């Protein structure tokens, strides 16, 4: 990221991803305050992911029509206001509504930022630049978990939402002037814009989006439960939980630092299969962990393995529709987060029933099935249907 705009986009991604992960270590504390189960308060996670995914159908076309930087700036400001408002929630229902509003607006930031990179960076350099943007997002994820855990332990879970809301507003203010100066998309482009339904009729786009849905559902649905698993199984404090959860982001950071080397050394085929193997092994380790310390390397392995797979899908999604990247990327994220929301919901019944370890074990098996299917879809006999 060389231009000031790209640095600001990285900061925006830092906050947007942070607002997503900020609640993960807080679930046990929120459940305690509202006198409900962790599975019950997890509806706020599902609400965020649904808001994040559903409104992708609006964010992408808006970015293509009005300008991606403009939409990112307004969305980040609204996200920050909704995040701060979560501190005022008096019930699980109120929190879920506010988290839905947060996801609804936060969802514009990362997809449109990557679409902006797709518009301005050549394909051969794009994965490295997107990797640096994802590095900022991973830092946001790591920081969110750590800050939220520390605040929950020493100050209160509500203050974490206030801090992230205020920080997001300051970054939105920094983006305001570049957004106003950015040229609007040509009128001709708006007149011939590609819609979500147009892309659904296109086999390559449809298959990439389907892969995004199953990736979110089968590989990421269990991640929000890691914090409550640590609390209820091992009884450690919230500050430590936040630091442990940051290891998932550390695994993502390891990927972003080495993405060029990984592509050259392994290639896309091996990255997909190794990534799936690592994610499954990581979940197996979490499910069987006799001590909380083992979750640190296990979550790092899951984060690294996830991005080995996700990075390939992410870059291919930028090439679905070069003249409508906002719509294409937001569609990909729509299905990714719709999948994760589905996974979180389904696993909430497992968590409140057989328990956390069963949920992680089920996820480990599901990842094996998904990564095998993904490899065949991308590189098998029908690879042309999803290649760029």
TACORNOR-V754785 format. One record per pair of residues at least 24 apart in sequence whose ideal C-beta (glycine too) atoms are under 6 Angstrom apart, sorted by the first residue. I is the first residue (numbers start at 0). J is the second residue. If there is no record, write none. Layout:
I&J, I&J
This chain:
0&131, 4&177, 7&173, 7&174, 8&112, 9&132, 9&135, 10&170, 11&75, 11&108, 11&170, 12&109, 12&112, 12&132, 12&135, 12&136, 13&135, 13&138, 13&139, 14&167, 14&170, 15&105, 15&108, 15&109, 16&136, 16&139, 16&140, 17&139, 17&143, 17&163, 18&82, 18&101, 18&105, 18&163, 20&140, 20&143, 20&144, 21&143, 21&147, 21&159, 21&163, 23&223, 23&226, 23&244, 24&144, 24&147, 24&148, 24&226, 24&237, 24&240, 24&241, 24&244, 25&147, 25&151, 25&156, 26&226, 26&227, 27&227, 27&230, 28&151, 28&156, 33&91, 35&91, 36&351, 37&227, 38&347, 38&350, 38&351, 40&91, 41&347, 42&95, 43&94, 43&95, 43&98, 44&223, 44&343, 45&340, 45&343, 45&344, 46&95, 46&98, 46&99, 47&98, 47&102, 48&336, 48&339, 48&340, 49&340, 50&99, 50&102, 50&103, 51&102, 51&106, 51&336, 52&333, 52&336, 52&337, 54&103, 54&106, 55&106, 55&329, 55&332, 55&333, 56&195, 58&106, 58&107, 58&329, 59&325, 59&326, 59&329, 60&326, 62&111, 62&325, 63&192, 63&323, 63&325, 63&326, 64&189, 66&181, 66&183, 67&111, 67&114, 67&115, 67&325, 68&178, 68&181, 69&178, 70&107, 70&111, 71&108, 71&111, 72&171, 72&174, 72&175, 72&178, 74&104, 74&107, 74&108, 75&108, 75&167, 75&171, 76&171, 77&104, 78&104, 78&105, 78&167, 79&164, 79&167, 79&168, 82&160, 82&163, 82&164, 83&161, 83&164, 85&160, 86&157, 86&160, 86&161, 110&328, 110&329, 110&332, 111&325, 113&328, 114&324, 114&325, 114&328, 117&317, 117&324, 126&314, 127&259, 130&255, 130&258, 133&255, 134&255, 137&248, 137&251, 137&252, 140&248, 141&245, 141&248, 144&241, 144&244, 144&245, 145&241, 145&242, 145&245, 147&241, 148&237, 148&238, 148&240, 148&241, 149&238, 151&237, 152&236, 152&237, 152&238, 193&320, 193&323, 193&326, 195&330, 198&330, 202&384, 203&385, 204&319, 206&384, 206&385, 207&315, 207&316, 207&385, 208&330, 208&331, 208&334, 210&312, 210&373, 211&331, 211&334, 211&335, 212&334, 212&338, 213&369, 215&335, 215&336, 215&338, 215&339, 216&338, 216&341, 216&342, 217&365, 217&369, 218&278, 218&305, 218&366, 219&339, 220&339, 220&342, 220&343, 220&346, 221&346, 221&358, 221&359, 221&362, 223&343, 224&350, 228&355, 229&291, 233&291, 235&291, 243&294, 243&295, 246&295, 246&298, 246&299, 247&298, 247&302, 249&299, 250&299, 250&302, 250&303, 251&302, 251&306, 253&303, 254&303, 254&306, 267&311, 268&378, 270&307, 271&308, 271&373, 271&374, 272&374, 273&307, 274&304, 274&307, 274&308, 275&366, 275&370, 277&304, 278&304, 278&305, 278&366, 279&363, 279&366, 279&367, 282&359, 282&362, 282&363, 283&363, 285&359, 286&356, 286&359, 286&360, 315&387, 318&387
